[in-house]
Amino acid sequence: MLKVIEHETLLSSGQIASESSYNTFKFLCNSVQPDFHPLTTSHQGFLTQTALKNISETTMYNLDCFEKATKSGNEIT
């Protein structure tokens, strides 16, 4: 089962949780059934043309730097 909650905002940054939003959150958490064979999917926000172009350009730049044994500036330490 793939459980998706779209366009639902329980809290925004800086808001204090009310009892009703807390109860809604608890209800949503409790309504999701455990699945021992989960399906992991990517976030769809990365599937825009701009995002894919940026990802591919950065990847190619990183590979080029790796081949030349130089730092790309994109390393995670």
Backbone as XML, in Angstrom:
<?xml version="1.0"?>
<chain id="A" units="angstrom">
  <residue number="1" name="MET">
    <atom name="N" x="0.839" y="-1.170" z="0.000"/>
    <atom name="CA" x="0.000" y="0.000" z="0.000"/>
    <atom name="C" x="0.889" y="1.240" z="0.000"/>
  </residue>
  <residue number="2" name="LEU">
    <atom name="N" x="0.588" y="2.173" z="-0.849"/>
    <atom name="CA" x="1.318" y="3.426" z="-0.912"/>
    <atom name="C" x="0.405" y="4.521" z="-0.390"/>
  </residue>
  <residue number="3" name="LYS">
    <atom name="N" x="0.780" y="5.103" z="0.734"/>
    <atom name="CA" x="-0.044" y="6.134" z="1.375"/>
    <atom name="C" x="0.523" y="7.493" z="1.002"/>
  </residue>
  <residue number="4" name="VAL">
    <atom name="N" x="-0.299" y="8.336" z="0.410"/>
    <atom name="CA" x="0.139" y="9.665" z="0.002"/>
    <atom name="C" x="-0.819" y="10.695" z="0.576"/>
  </residue>
  <residue number="5" name="ILE">
    <atom name="N" x="-0.257" y="11.728" z="1.165"/>
    <atom name="CA" x="-1.057" y="12.840" z="1.660"/>
    <atom name="C" x="-0.614" y="14.059" z="0.868"/>
  </residue>
  <residue number="6" name="GLU">
    <atom name="N" x="-1.477" y="14.527" z="-0.044"/>
    <atom name="CA" x="-1.118" y="15.639" z="-0.905"/>
    <atom name="C" x="-1.771" y="16.921" z="-0.452"/>
  </residue>
  <residue number="7" name="HIS">
    <atom name="N" x="-1.060" y="18.002" z="-0.595"/>
    <atom name="CA" x="-1.575" y="19.349" z="-0.350"/>
    <atom name="C" x="-2.220" y="19.486" z="1.016"/>
  </residue>
  <residue number="8" name="GLU">
    <atom name="N" x="-1.714" y="18.797" z="2.006"/>
    <atom name="CA" x="-2.243" y="18.895" z="3.359"/>
    <atom name="C" x="-1.168" y="19.491" z="4.242"/>
  </residue>
  <residue number="9" name="THR">
    <atom name="N" x="-1.474" y="20.633" z="4.834"/>
    <atom name="CA" x="-0.544" y="21.299" z="5.731"/>
    <atom name="C" x="-1.113" y="21.266" z="7.128"/>
  </residue>
  <residue number="10" name="LEU">
    <atom name="N" x="-0.434" y="20.592" z="8.029"/>
    <atom name="CA" x="-0.870" y="20.565" z="9.421"/>
    <atom name="C" x="-0.348" y="21.787" z="10.150"/>
  </residue>
  <residue number="11" name="LEU">
    <atom name="N" x="0.898" y="22.134" z="9.919"/>
    <atom name="CA" x="1.516" y="23.296" z="10.559"/>
    <atom name="C" x="2.466" y="23.955" z="9.578"/>
  </residue>
  <residue number="12" name="SER">
    <atom name="N" x="2.568" y="25.258" z="9.684"/>
    <atom name="CA" x="3.577" y="25.994" z="8.933"/>
    <atom name="C" x="4.651" y="26.433" z="9.909"/>
  </residue>
  <residue number="13" name="SER">
    <atom name="N" x="5.766" y="26.856" z="9.385"/>
    <atom name="CA" x="6.872" y="27.287" z="10.227"/>
    <atom name="C" x="6.426" y="28.398" z="11.170"/>
  </residue>
  <residue number="14" name="GLY">
    <atom name="N" x="6.757" y="28.251" z="12.444"/>
    <atom name="CA" x="6.436" y="29.265" z="13.433"/>
    <atom name="C" x="5.082" y="29.119" z="14.089"/>
  </residue>
  <residue number="15" name="GLN">
    <atom name="N" x="4.246" y="28.215" z="13.580"/>
    <atom name="CA" x="2.931" y="28.020" z="14.185"/>
    <atom name="C" x="3.028" y="27.113" z="15.397"/>
  </residue>
  <residue number="16" name="ILE">
    <atom name="N" x="2.119" y="27.318" z="16.331"/>
    <atom name="CA" x="2.031" y="26.460" z="17.505"/>
    <atom name="C" x="0.912" y="25.458" z="17.260"/>
  </residue>
  <residue number="17" name="ALA">
    <atom name="N" x="1.186" y="24.200" z="17.552"/>
    <atom name="CA" x="0.214" y="23.138" z="17.286"/>
    <atom name="C" x="-1.010" y="23.300" z="18.175"/>
  </residue>
  <residue number="18" name="SER">
    <atom name="N" x="-2.166" y="23.261" z="17.541"/>
    <atom name="CA" x="-3.413" y="23.257" z="18.303"/>
    <atom name="C" x="-3.796" y="21.810" z="18.574"/>
  </residue>
  <residue number="19" name="GLU">
    <atom name="N" x="-4.759" y="21.634" z="19.447"/>
    <atom name="CA" x="-5.194" y="20.269" z="19.762"/>
    <atom name="C" x="-5.776" y="19.595" z="18.530"/>
  </residue>
  <residue number="20" name="SER">
    <atom name="N" x="-6.508" y="20.353" z="17.691"/>
    <atom name="CA" x="-7.110" y="19.744" z="16.505"/>
    <atom name="C" x="-6.048" y="19.323" z="15.496"/>
  </residue>
  <residue number="21" name="SER">
    <atom name="N" x="-4.994" y="20.144" z="15.301"/>
    <atom name="CA" x="-3.948" y="19.740" z="14.358"/>
    <atom name="C" x="-3.165" y="18.553" z="14.903"/>
  </residue>
  <residue number="22" name="TYR">
    <atom name="N" x="-2.964" y="18.512" z="16.223"/>
    <atom name="CA" x="-2.287" y="17.370" z="16.837"/>
    <atom name="C" x="-3.123" y="16.105" z="16.648"/>
  </residue>
  <residue number="23" name="ASN">
    <atom name="N" x="-4.446" y="16.214" z="16.869"/>
    <atom name="CA" x="-5.332" y="15.057" z="16.693"/>
    <atom name="C" x="-5.350" y="14.594" z="15.240"/>
  </residue>
  <residue number="24" name="THR">
    <atom name="N" x="-5.331" y="15.547" z="14.302"/>
    <atom name="CA" x="-5.285" y="15.185" z="12.880"/>
    <atom name="C" x="-3.995" y="14.447" z="12.567"/>
  </residue>
  <residue number="25" name="PHE">
    <atom name="N" x="-2.872" y="14.960" z="13.086"/>
    <atom name="CA" x="-1.578" y="14.316" z="12.876"/>
    <atom name="C" x="-1.583" y="12.896" z="13.439"/>
  </residue>
  <residue number="26" name="LYS">
    <atom name="N" x="-2.087" y="12.736" z="14.670"/>
    <atom name="CA" x="-2.156" y="11.406" z="15.289"/>
    <atom name="C" x="-3.029" y="10.472" z="14.461"/>
  </residue>
  <residue number="27" name="PHE">
    <atom name="N" x="-4.168" y="10.979" z="13.964"/>
    <atom name="CA" x="-5.063" y="10.161" z="13.154"/>
    <atom name="C" x="-4.356" y="9.694" z="11.885"/>
  </residue>
  <residue number="28" name="LEU">
    <atom name="N" x="-3.667" y="10.626" z="11.200"/>
    <atom name="CA" x="-2.973" y="10.265" z="9.962"/>
    <atom name="C" x="-1.865" y="9.252" z="10.223"/>
  </residue>
  <residue number="29" name="CYS">
    <atom name="N" x="-1.127" y="9.435" z="11.316"/>
    <atom name="CA" x="-0.057" y="8.493" z="11.655"/>
    <atom name="C" x="-0.615" y="7.115" z="11.978"/>
  </residue>
  <residue number="30" name="ASN">
    <atom name="N" x="-1.717" y="7.083" z="12.690"/>
    <atom name="CA" x="-2.303" y="5.806" z="13.086"/>
    <atom name="C" x="-3.034" y="5.118" z="11.942"/>
  </residue>
  <residue number="31" name="SER">
    <atom name="N" x="-3.413" y="5.883" z="10.903"/>
    <atom name="CA" x="-4.155" y="5.280" z="9.798"/>
    <atom name="C" x="-3.242" y="4.606" z="8.783"/>
  </residue>
  <residue number="32" name="VAL">
    <atom name="N" x="-1.943" y="4.880" z="8.855"/>
    <atom name="CA" x="-0.994" y="4.253" z="7.937"/>
    <atom name="C" x="-0.674" y="2.856" z="8.459"/>
  </residue>
  <residue number="33" name="GLN">
    <atom name="N" x="-0.923" y="1.878" z="7.639"/>
    <atom name="CA" x="-0.682" y="0.492" z="8.022"/>
    <atom name="C" x="0.792" y="0.144" z="7.805"/>
  </residue>
  <residue number="34" name="PRO">
    <atom name="N" x="1.364" y="-0.645" z="8.718"/>
    <atom name="CA" x="2.759" y="-1.050" z="8.507"/>
    <atom name="C" x="2.885" y="-1.906" z="7.249"/>
  </residue>
  <residue number="35" name="ASP">
    <atom name="N" x="3.927" y="-1.683" z="6.519"/>
    <atom name="CA" x="4.172" y="-2.436" z="5.294"/>
    <atom name="C" x="5.610" y="-2.926" z="5.350"/>
  </residue>
  <residue number="36" name="PHE">
    <atom name="N" x="5.780" y="-4.223" z="5.329"/>
    <atom name="CA" x="7.113" y="-4.787" z="5.441"/>
    <atom name="C" x="7.811" y="-4.899" z="4.089"/>
  </residue>
  <residue number="37" name="HIS">
    <atom name="N" x="7.139" y="-4.437" z="3.038"/>
    <atom name="CA" x="7.723" y="-4.377" z="1.701"/>
    <atom name="C" x="7.433" y="-2.990" z="1.130"/>
  </residue>
  <residue number="38" name="PRO">
    <atom name="N" x="8.063" y="-1.952" z="1.700"/>
    <atom name="CA" x="7.718" y="-0.591" z="1.273"/>
    <atom name="C" x="8.212" y="-0.281" z="-0.131"/>
  </residue>
  <residue number="39" name="LEU">
    <atom name="N" x="7.504" y="0.588" z="-0.789"/>
    <atom name="CA" x="7.891" y="1.090" z="-2.098"/>
    <atom name="C" x="8.489" y="2.474" z="-1.882"/>
  </residue>
  <residue number="40" name="THR">
    <atom name="N" x="9.741" y="2.640" z="-2.218"/>
    <atom name="CA" x="10.409" y="3.923" z="-2.042"/>
    <atom name="C" x="10.429" y="4.642" z="-3.379"/>
  </residue>
  <residue number="41" name="THR">
    <atom name="N" x="9.917" y="5.853" z="-3.394"/>
    <atom name="CA" x="9.881" y="6.633" z="-4.629"/>
    <atom name="C" x="10.611" y="7.951" z="-4.415"/>
  </residue>
  <residue number="42" name="SER">
    <atom name="N" x="11.042" y="8.531" z="-5.496"/>
    <atom name="CA" x="11.731" y="9.820" z="-5.404"/>
    <atom name="C" x="10.711" y="10.935" z="-5.240"/>
  </residue>
  <residue number="43" name="HIS">
    <atom name="N" x="11.177" y="12.064" z="-4.751"/>
    <atom name="CA" x="10.319" y="13.237" z="-4.636"/>
    <atom name="C" x="10.101" y="13.783" z="-6.040"/>
  </residue>
  <residue number="44" name="GLN">
    <atom name="N" x="8.868" y="14.029" z="-6.417"/>
    <atom name="CA" x="8.553" y="14.448" z="-7.781"/>
    <atom name="C" x="9.056" y="15.851" z="-8.112"/>
  </residue>
  <residue number="45" name="GLY">
    <atom name="N" x="9.419" y="16.636" z="-7.099"/>
    <atom name="CA" x="9.950" y="17.971" z="-7.348"/>
    <atom name="C" x="11.259" y="17.950" z="-8.126"/>
  </residue>
  <residue number="46" name="PHE">
    <atom name="N" x="11.943" y="16.813" z="-8.130"/>
    <atom name="CA" x="13.205" y="16.695" z="-8.848"/>
    <atom name="C" x="12.996" y="16.295" z="-10.303"/>
  </residue>
  <residue number="47" name="LEU">
    <atom name="N" x="11.745" y="16.165" z="-10.727"/>
    <atom name="CA" x="11.487" y="15.722" z="-12.093"/>
    <atom name="C" x="11.028" y="16.856" z="-12.997"/>
  </residue>
  <residue number="48" name="THR">
    <atom name="N" x="11.472" y="18.071" z="-12.708"/>
    <atom name="CA" x="11.213" y="19.179" z="-13.621"/>
    <atom name="C" x="12.385" y="19.269" z="-14.584"/>
  </residue>
  <residue number="49" name="GLN">
    <atom name="N" x="12.164" y="19.902" z="-15.725"/>
    <atom name="CA" x="13.263" y="20.024" z="-16.689"/>
    <atom name="C" x="14.425" y="20.812" z="-16.106"/>
  </residue>
  <residue number="50" name="THR">
    <atom name="N" x="14.122" y="21.870" z="-15.369"/>
    <atom name="CA" x="15.186" y="22.681" z="-14.768"/>
    <atom name="C" x="15.989" y="21.872" z="-13.766"/>
  </residue>
  <residue number="51" name="ALA">
    <atom name="N" x="15.294" y="21.133" z="-12.902"/>
    <atom name="CA" x="15.988" y="20.338" z="-11.886"/>
    <atom name="C" x="16.842" y="19.257" z="-12.531"/>
  </residue>
  <residue number="52" name="LEU">
    <atom name="N" x="16.288" y="18.548" z="-13.504"/>
    <atom name="CA" x="17.052" y="17.484" z="-14.167"/>
    <atom name="C" x="18.256" y="18.045" z="-14.919"/>
  </residue>
  <residue number="53" name="LYS">
    <atom name="N" x="18.097" y="19.223" z="-15.528"/>
    <atom name="CA" x="19.216" y="19.869" z="-16.222"/>
    <atom name="C" x="20.313" y="20.222" z="-15.221"/>
  </residue>
  <residue number="54" name="ASN">
    <atom name="N" x="19.929" y="20.817" z="-14.089"/>
    <atom name="CA" x="20.917" y="21.186" z="-13.067"/>
    <atom name="C" x="21.609" y="19.961" z="-12.479"/>
  </residue>
  <residue number="55" name="ILE">
    <atom name="N" x="20.843" y="18.914" z="-12.215"/>
    <atom name="CA" x="21.417" y="17.680" z="-11.663"/>
    <atom name="C" x="22.409" y="17.066" z="-12.647"/>
  </residue>
  <residue number="56" name="SER">
    <atom name="N" x="22.027" y="16.998" z="-13.928"/>
    <atom name="CA" x="22.923" y="16.377" z="-14.914"/>
    <atom name="C" x="24.175" y="17.225" z="-15.142"/>
  </residue>
  <residue number="57" name="GLU">
    <atom name="N" x="24.027" y="18.554" z="-15.179"/>
    <atom name="CA" x="25.207" y="19.412" z="-15.358"/>
    <atom name="C" x="26.163" y="19.296" z="-14.176"/>
  </residue>
  <residue number="58" name="THR">
    <atom name="N" x="25.619" y="19.278" z="-12.970"/>
    <atom name="CA" x="26.465" y="19.147" z="-11.782"/>
    <atom name="C" x="27.147" y="17.790" z="-11.747"/>
  </residue>
  <residue number="59" name="THR">
    <atom name="N" x="26.424" y="16.745" z="-12.121"/>
    <atom name="CA" x="27.000" y="15.398" z="-12.148"/>
    <atom name="C" x="28.149" y="15.321" z="-13.146"/>
  </residue>
  <residue number="60" name="MET">
    <atom name="N" x="27.941" y="15.864" z="-14.342"/>
    <atom name="CA" x="29.003" y="15.839" z="-15.351"/>
    <atom name="C" x="30.212" y="16.659" z="-14.897"/>
  </residue>
  <residue number="61" name="TYR">
    <atom name="N" x="29.967" y="17.802" z="-14.256"/>
    <atom name="CA" x="31.060" y="18.625" z="-13.732"/>
    <atom name="C" x="31.836" y="17.853" z="-12.667"/>
  </residue>
  <residue number="62" name="ASN">
    <atom name="N" x="31.112" y="17.193" z="-11.762"/>
    <atom name="CA" x="31.768" y="16.409" z="-10.710"/>
    <atom name="C" x="32.597" y="15.271" z="-11.298"/>
  </residue>
  <residue number="63" name="LEU">
    <atom name="N" x="32.070" y="14.596" z="-12.314"/>
    <atom name="CA" x="32.817" y="13.507" z="-12.961"/>
    <atom name="C" x="34.068" y="14.040" z="-13.656"/>
  </residue>
  <residue number="64" name="ASP">
    <atom name="N" x="33.939" y="15.198" z="-14.300"/>
    <atom name="CA" x="35.091" y="15.814" z="-14.960"/>
    <atom name="C" x="36.171" y="16.162" z="-13.939"/>
  </residue>
  <residue number="65" name="CYS">
    <atom name="N" x="35.765" y="16.735" z="-12.810"/>
    <atom name="CA" x="36.731" y="17.067" z="-11.751"/>
    <atom name="C" x="37.376" y="15.810" z="-11.179"/>
  </residue>
  <residue number="66" name="PHE">
    <atom name="N" x="36.585" y="14.760" z="-11.001"/>
    <atom name="CA" x="37.110" y="13.501" z="-10.484"/>
    <atom name="C" x="38.161" y="12.933" z="-11.434"/>
  </residue>
  <residue number="67" name="GLU">
    <atom name="N" x="37.859" y="12.974" z="-12.742"/>
    <atom name="CA" x="38.789" y="12.456" z="-13.743"/>
    <atom name="C" x="40.104" y="13.242" z="-13.738"/>
  </residue>
  <residue number="68" name="LYS">
    <atom name="N" x="40.017" y="14.554" z="-13.493"/>
    <atom name="CA" x="41.208" y="15.411" z="-13.478"/>
    <atom name="C" x="41.858" y="15.490" z="-12.101"/>
  </residue>
  <residue number="69" name="ALA">
    <atom name="N" x="41.303" y="14.755" z="-11.133"/>
    <atom name="CA" x="41.807" y="14.738" z="-9.751"/>
    <atom name="C" x="41.814" y="16.133" z="-9.127"/>
  </residue>
  <residue number="70" name="THR">
    <atom name="N" x="40.770" y="16.902" z="-9.410"/>
    <atom name="CA" x="40.612" y="18.222" z="-8.793"/>
    <atom name="C" x="39.330" y="18.235" z="-7.962"/>
  </residue>
  <residue number="71" name="LYS">
    <atom name="N" x="39.254" y="19.191" z="-7.043"/>
    <atom name="CA" x="38.059" y="19.303" z="-6.211"/>
    <atom name="C" x="36.995" y="20.097" z="-6.961"/>
  </residue>
  <residue number="72" name="SER">
    <atom name="N" x="35.766" y="19.636" z="-6.867"/>
    <atom name="CA" x="34.675" y="20.324" z="-7.558"/>
    <atom name="C" x="34.026" y="21.401" z="-6.698"/>
  </residue>
  <residue number="73" name="GLY">
    <atom name="N" x="34.235" y="21.317" z="-5.387"/>
    <atom name="CA" x="33.546" y="22.232" z="-4.489"/>
    <atom name="C" x="32.185" y="21.713" z="-4.069"/>
  </residue>
  <residue number="74" name="ASN">
    <atom name="N" x="31.811" y="20.558" z="-4.586"/>
    <atom name="CA" x="30.518" y="19.958" z="-4.252"/>
    <atom name="C" x="30.653" y="18.764" z="-3.317"/>
  </residue>
  <residue number="75" name="GLU">
    <atom name="N" x="31.861" y="18.559" z="-2.795"/>
    <atom name="CA" x="32.087" y="17.408" z="-1.932"/>
    <atom name="C" x="31.367" y="17.591" z="-0.602"/>
  </residue>
  <residue number="76" name="ILE">
    <atom name="N" x="30.883" y="16.493" z="-0.067"/>
    <atom name="CA" x="30.265" y="16.491" z="1.259"/>
    <atom name="C" x="31.263" y="15.866" z="2.216"/>
  </residue>
  <residue number="77" name="THR">
    <atom name="N" x="31.578" y="16.587" z="3.267"/>
    <atom name="CA" x="32.547" y="16.058" z="4.234"/>
    <atom name="C" x="31.893" y="15.813" z="5.563"/>
  </residue>
</chain>
